[in-house]
Amino acid sequence: MEGTHPLMHQGRDLPLRQQSTGLQGATTVQNRTRRRSVSSGSETLGGAMGPLLHWLHDVAAVTLLKARRTLLQAAILFCVLVLLLWVSIFLYGSFYYSYMPTVSFSTPVHFFYTADCDTSESRLCSFPTANISFMKNDRDQVMANGQPYQISLELEMPESPVNEELGMFMVKMSCYTKGGTTVSSVGRSTMLHYRSKLLQIMSTLVFAPLLVTGMAEQKQLIEVELFSDYKTNAYQPTIGAVIEIHSKQVQIYSSQLRIHAYFTGIRYVLYNFPLTSAVIGVATNFAFLSVIVLFSYLQFIWGGLWPPDQVRVRVMMGDDTRIQQRREEVRKRMERENSQKELNSSKVTGSVNESSDFQETGTGTELSKNASVIPDSLGPDVPDSKEEESHESDGPEVEENSPPQLGETVLRQRPGPWMSL
């Protein structure tokens, strides 16, 4: 056993080596197969992902483009709506300012009287008189034409013994125009409110601190309503008034003329419901302007709600059909005429062939005869066709197309055997 030859050991180890080599080759083949499958799988996945990526890129580009376009359209629409809203508010404000007259007007009244009489008496030399202007800034009228106004005079009079003994006195007002013409005049009577001696003593004791400090005074405010429904005329507008107090013993601290408008109809709604009127007016203007802008947009883009091209297309289609029918009738008529002309030309050429065998010199005359016969045969027919076409056709299309049809009939005339001669 110990003397075994080394070749025997090599023979024994050889199958083991071959087996290990086979296992390594199989492992290598399996690895290659796996690599190929992985690579083929990656290639397949890449081939499948490529179109998907391109599609996603296209979708993203289209979406971005649509988003930009939508954003631009929204911005333009927003700007247009803001502009329309601003114009609507401006129009309503302009209408309100121009339509609504002055609601209330108040101006102080400064009376004047003459002082050239005897000053020893307590009586005045003349009636207290004041001139009032009804013009604002010497341009605009205070009172609107046709609008009713209430005009009243407020007199601040002291509770003096002179005024208490005065009793009733008259207040007169005369309205005049630009030329000085008196258009309206009115007189109203008034007096101080009666207060007994006991009431005066009690009020003096109660308000003594205020009277001493000057925070209160013993006076009365008398309101005299001169006009309850005064309207100025558009042809003779009132620009001023003269106020007179018919008493030479009256004592007045101050006076105020007040003009207040009484609205009716739309002016009443605008004055008493300003917020509701503003909302309705602005909404109406906005809707009206939106309709105008929409129609302008449709006119610019489509040419209007009902484009006139559709009507023109229908009319032209009807004209083309009618013209085509007339062309067909003319073509059939010309074919019948051509067939008759061909028969006539065949008869003439047969006679020419018979005469050509005997007389060669007669060919010229026959040709001239045939030439004269063919125009004769064509002569009466062609004008008739032209006259019929001119009578039947209503438009310029048939007249323009008729010469080519006559040309076609001439080309269809086949030459006879005599042309070979």
C-alpha positions in Angstrom: 0.0 0.0 0.0 2.8 2.3 0.7 4.4 1.5 -2.6 1.5 2.7 -4.6 2.4 4.6 -7.7 1.8 8.3 -7.9 -0.1 7.9 -11.2 -2.7 6.1 -9.4 -3.3 9.0 -7.1 -3.4 11.3 -10.1 -6.0 9.0 -11.7 -8.1 9.2 -8.6 -7.9 13.0 -8.3 -8.8 13.6 -12.0 -12.5 12.9 -11.7 -12.7 15.2 -8.6 -11.0 18.0 -10.6 -13.3 17.5 -13.5 -16.3 17.5 -11.2 -15.1 20.7 -9.5 -14.5 22.2 -12.9 -17.9 21.3 -14.1 -19.4 22.8 -11.0 -17.5 26.0 -11.6 -18.6 26.1 -15.2 -22.2 25.6 -14.2 -21.9 28.3 -11.6 -20.4 30.6 -14.3 -23.2 29.8 -16.7 -25.8 30.4 -14.0 -24.2 33.7 -13.2 -24.1 34.7 -16.8 -27.7 33.7 -17.2 -28.7 35.7 -14.2 -26.7 38.7 -15.5 -28.3 38.4 -18.9 -31.8 38.1 -17.3 -31.1 41.1 -15.1 -29.7 43.1 -18.1 -32.6 42.0 -20.3 -35.0 42.9 -17.4 -33.3 46.3 -17.0 -33.5 46.9 -20.8 -37.1 45.9 -20.8 -37.8 48.2 -17.9 -35.9 51.0 -19.6 -37.7 50.4 -22.8 -41.1 50.5 -21.0 -40.1 53.6 -18.9 -38.9 55.6 -21.9 -42.3 56.2 -23.6 -43.8 56.7 -20.1 -41.3 59.4 -19.3 -41.8 61.1 -22.7 -45.6 61.0 -22.1 -45.2 62.4 -18.6 -43.0 65.2 -20.1 -45.5 66.0 -22.7 -48.4 66.0 -20.2 -46.4 68.3 -17.9 -45.6 70.7 -20.7 -49.2 70.8 -21.9 -50.4 71.2 -18.3 -48.0 74.0 -17.7 -49.0 75.7 -21.0 -52.7 75.4 -20.1 -52.0 76.7 -16.6 -50.1 79.7 -17.9 -52.9 80.4 -20.4 -55.6 80.0 -17.8 -53.7 82.3 -15.4 -53.3 84.9 -18.1 -57.0 84.7 -19.0 -57.9 85.0 -15.3 -55.7 88.0 -14.9 -57.2 89.7 -18.0 -60.7 88.9 -16.8 -60.0 90.2 -13.3 -58.6 93.5 -14.7 -61.6 93.9 -17.0 -64.0 93.3 -14.1 -62.2 95.7 -11.9 -62.3 98.3 -14.7 -66.0 97.8 -15.2 -66.7 98.0 -11.5 -64.7 101.3 -11.3 -66.5 102.7 -14.3 -69.9 101.6 -12.8 -69.2 103.4 -9.5 -68.0 106.5 -11.4 -71.1 106.6 -13.5 -73.4 106.2 -10.5 -71.5 108.9 -8.6 -71.8 111.3 -11.5 -75.5 110.5 -11.9 -76.1 111.1 -8.2 -74.2 114.3 -8.1 -75.9 115.7 -11.2 -79.4 114.4 -10.5 -79.7 115.1 -6.8 -80.1 118.8 -5.9 -79.1 120.5 -2.7 -80.9 118.8 0.1 -80.6 121.6 2.6 -79.4 125.2 2.3 -78.9 127.6 5.2 -77.7 131.2 5.2 -77.6 133.9 7.8 -80.0 136.9 7.4 -78.5 140.3 8.2 -81.2 142.9 8.5 -80.6 146.6 7.8 -82.7 149.7 8.3 -82.4 153.5 7.9 -81.2 155.6 10.8 -81.9 159.2 9.6 -84.9 159.7 11.8 -85.2 161.0 15.4 -83.2 158.6 17.6 -84.9 159.8 20.8 -87.7 157.3 20.2 -87.4 153.6 20.6 -88.9 153.0 17.2 -86.8 152.2 14.1 -86.6 154.5 11.2 -87.7 151.8 8.8 -88.6 148.2 8.6 -85.7 145.7 9.0 -84.9 144.4 5.5 -82.5 141.8 4.2 -81.5 140.7 0.7 -80.6 137.0 0.3 -78.9 135.4 -2.7 -79.8 131.9 -3.9 -76.6 131.4 -5.9 -73.7 129.3 -4.7 -70.3 130.8 -5.7 -72.3 133.3 -7.8 -72.8 130.6 -10.5 -74.9 127.6 -9.4 -78.5 127.8 -8.2 -79.4 126.6 -4.8 -82.8 125.4 -5.9 -83.3 123.0 -8.8 -86.0 123.6 -11.4 -89.2 121.9 -10.6 -88.2 120.6 -7.2 -90.5 121.5 -4.3 -88.8 123.3 -1.3 -89.8 124.4 2.1 -88.5 127.8 3.0 -88.6 129.0 6.6 -87.1 131.8 8.6 -85.7 131.4 12.1 -85.6 134.4 14.4 -83.7 134.5 17.6 -85.5 137.1 19.8 -84.9 138.0 23.4 -87.7 137.9 26.0 -87.5 141.6 26.5 -90.5 143.8 27.6 -90.5 145.5 24.1 -90.9 142.2 22.3 -93.5 141.0 24.8 -95.5 144.1 24.3 -94.9 144.0 20.5 -97.5 141.3 19.9 -97.9 140.0 16.4 -95.8 141.3 13.5 -95.5 140.4 9.8 -92.7 138.8 8.0 -92.7 139.2 4.2 -90.6 137.5 1.6 -90.4 138.4 -2.1 -88.5 136.2 -4.6 -87.0 137.8 -7.7 -85.3 136.7 -11.0 -82.1 137.9 -12.6 -83.8 140.9 -14.1 -85.2 142.0 -10.8 -88.8 140.8 -11.5 -90.7 139.5 -8.5 -92.0 136.0 -9.3 -93.5 135.2 -5.9 -94.3 137.0 -2.7 -95.7 135.8 0.6 -96.3 137.3 4.1 -96.6 135.4 7.5 -97.4 136.6 11.0 -95.6 135.5 14.1 -95.0 136.5 17.8 -93.2 135.3 20.9 -94.6 132.4 22.8 -96.5 133.4 25.9 -95.0 132.9 29.3 -96.6 134.0 32.5 -94.8 136.0 35.2 -94.7 133.0 37.6 -93.2 130.8 34.9 -90.6 133.4 34.1 -89.7 133.7 37.8 -89.4 129.9 38.2 -87.3 129.4 35.1 -85.0 132.3 36.2 -84.5 130.7 39.6 -83.8 127.2 38.1 -81.5 128.4 35.4 -79.8 131.1 37.5 -76.4 129.4 37.6 -76.4 129.0 33.8 -77.7 132.5 33.3 -75.0 133.9 35.6 -72.2 132.0 33.9 -73.6 133.0 30.4 -74.2 129.4 29.3 -77.9 130.1 28.9 -79.9 133.1 27.9 -83.5 134.3 28.2 -84.5 134.1 24.5 -86.8 132.3 22.2 -86.3 130.8 18.8 -89.2 131.6 16.5 -89.6 129.6 13.2 -91.7 131.2 10.5 -92.6 128.9 7.6 -92.8 131.2 4.5 -93.2 128.6 1.7 -94.2 125.0 2.1 -94.0 124.0 -1.6 -91.9 126.5 -3.5 -90.9 125.6 -7.1 -88.6 127.6 -9.2 -89.3 128.1 -12.9 -86.8 127.1 -15.6 -87.6 130.1 -17.8 -87.5 132.5 -14.8 -85.2 131.0 -12.2 -85.2 132.5 -8.8 -81.8 133.9 -7.8 -82.6 135.8 -4.6 -85.2 137.1 -2.2 -86.0 140.2 -0.1 -87.1 139.6 3.5 -88.9 142.4 5.4 -90.1 142.5 9.0 -93.1 144.8 9.3 -92.4 146.2 12.7 -90.3 149.2 13.8 -90.0 148.0 17.4 -88.9 144.4 17.0 -85.7 143.3 18.6 -83.7 140.4 17.1 -80.5 138.8 18.1 -80.0 136.9 14.8 -81.9 135.2 12.1 -81.3 132.2 9.7 -83.0 131.3 6.4 -83.4 127.6 5.8 -84.3 125.9 2.6 -85.1 122.2 2.7 -86.0 120.0 -0.3 -88.9 117.5 -0.2 -88.1 114.7 -2.6 -90.5 112.4 -4.4 -90.0 109.5 -6.8 -86.5 108.4 -7.6 -85.0 111.3 -5.6 -86.9 110.2 -2.5 -85.5 106.7 -2.8 -81.9 108.0 -3.5 -82.1 110.3 -0.5 -83.8 108.0 2.1 -82.2 104.7 1.0 -78.7 105.7 -0.1 -76.9 102.3 0.4 -79.6 100.3 -1.4 -79.8 102.8 -4.2 -76.0 102.7 -4.6 -75.9 98.9 -4.8 -78.7 98.7 -7.3 -77.3 101.5 -9.4 -73.7 100.1 -9.5 -75.0 96.6 -10.3 -77.2 97.9 -13.1 -74.3 99.9 -14.6 -72.0 96.9 -14.2 -74.4 94.5 -16.0 -75.0 97.0 -18.8 -71.3 97.5 -19.4 -70.6 93.8 -19.2 -73.2 93.1 -21.9 -71.6 95.8 -24.1 -68.1 94.3 -23.6 -69.4 90.8 -24.3 -71.0 91.9 -27.6 -67.8 93.8 -28.5 -65.8 90.7 -27.8 -68.1 88.5 -29.9 -68.0 91.0 -32.7 -64.2 91.1 -32.6 -63.7 87.3 -32.4 -66.7 85.8 -34.3 -68.0 88.7 -36.2 -71.1 88.9 -34.2 -73.7 86.5 -32.7 -75.1 85.7 -36.2 -72.3 86.1 -38.8 -73.5 87.3 -42.2 -71.2 84.7 -43.9 -73.6 81.9 -43.3 -76.3 83.6 -45.2 -74.0 84.4 -48.1 -72.9 80.7 -48.2 -76.4 79.5 -48.5 -77.2 82.0 -51.3 -74.1 81.1 -53.2 -74.9 77.4 -52.9 -78.3 78.0 -54.4 -76.8 80.1 -57.3 -74.2 77.4 -58.0 -76.9 74.7 -58.3 -78.9 76.8 -60.6 -75.9 77.7 -62.8 -74.9 74.0 -62.9 -78.3 73.0 -64.1 -78.2 75.6 -66.9 -74.7 74.5 -67.9 -76.0 70.9 -68.1 -78.9 72.0 -70.4 -76.5 74.0 -72.6 -74.1 71.0 -72.8 -76.9 68.6 -73.9 -78.1 71.1 -76.5 -74.6 71.5 -77.9 -74.2 67.7 -78.1 -77.3 67.4 -80.2 -76.1 70.1 -82.5 -72.7 68.4 -82.8 -74.3 65.1 -83.8 -76.3 66.9 -86.5 -73.2 68.7 -87.8 -71.3 65.4 -87.9 -74.0 63.8 -90.1 -74.0 66.8 -92.4 -70.2 66.7 -92.7 -70.1 63.0 -93.5 -72.6 63.5 -96.4 -70.5 66.3 -97.8 -67.2 64.4 -97.6 -68.8 61.4 -99.5 -69.7 63.6 -102.4 -66.3 65.1 -102.4 -64.7 61.6 -102.7 -66.8 60.7 -105.7 -65.9 63.8 -107.5 -62.2 63.6 -106.8 -61.8 60.4 -108.9 -62.9 62.3 -112.1 -61.7 65.8 -111.6 -58.7 66.7 -109.5 -59.1 70.4 -110.2 -62.6 70.4 -108.8 -61.3 69.6 -105.3 -60.6 73.2 -104.7 -64.1 74.2 -105.6 -65.6 71.4 -103.5 -63.5 72.4 -100.6 -64.7 75.9 -101.0 -68.2 74.6 -101.2 -67.8 72.4 -98.2 -66.2 75.3 -96.3 -69.2 77.4 -97.2 -71.6 74.6 -96.2 -70.1 74.0 -92.8 -70.2 77.7 -91.8 -73.8 77.8 -93.1 -74.7 74.9 -91.0 -73.0 76.4 -88.0 -74.1 79.9 -88.6 -77.8 79.8 -87.8 -77.3 77.4 -84.9 -74.6 79.0 -82.9 -76.2 82.4 -82.6 -79.5 80.7 -81.5 -77.6 78.9 -78.8 -76.0 82.1 -77.7 -79.3 83.9 -77.7 -81.0 81.2 -75.7 -78.1 81.2 -73.2 -78.3 85.0 -72.9 -82.0 84.8 -72.3 -81.9 82.0 -69.8 -78.9 83.1 -67.8 -79.4 85.7 -65.1 -75.8 86.1 -63.8 -72.4 86.7 -65.4 -71.3 83.1 -64.7 -73.1 81.6 -67.7 -71.9 84.3 -70.1 -68.3 83.7 -69.0 -68.6 79.9 -69.3 -70.4 79.9 -72.7 -67.3 80.6 -75.0 -65.4 77.5 -73.7 -68.4 75.3 -74.5 -68.5 76.6 -78.1 -64.8 76.0 -78.4 -65.3 72.3 -77.3 -68.0 71.8 -80.0 -65.6 73.0 -82.7 -62.8 70.7 -81.5 -65.2 67.7 -81.6 -65.8 68.1 -85.3 -63.7 65.3 -86.8 -62.1 66.0 -90.2 -63.5 64.1 -93.2 -61.4 62.0 -95.7 -61.1 64.9 -98.0 -58.5 66.4 -95.5 -56.0 63.7 -96.7 -56.1 65.1 -100.1 
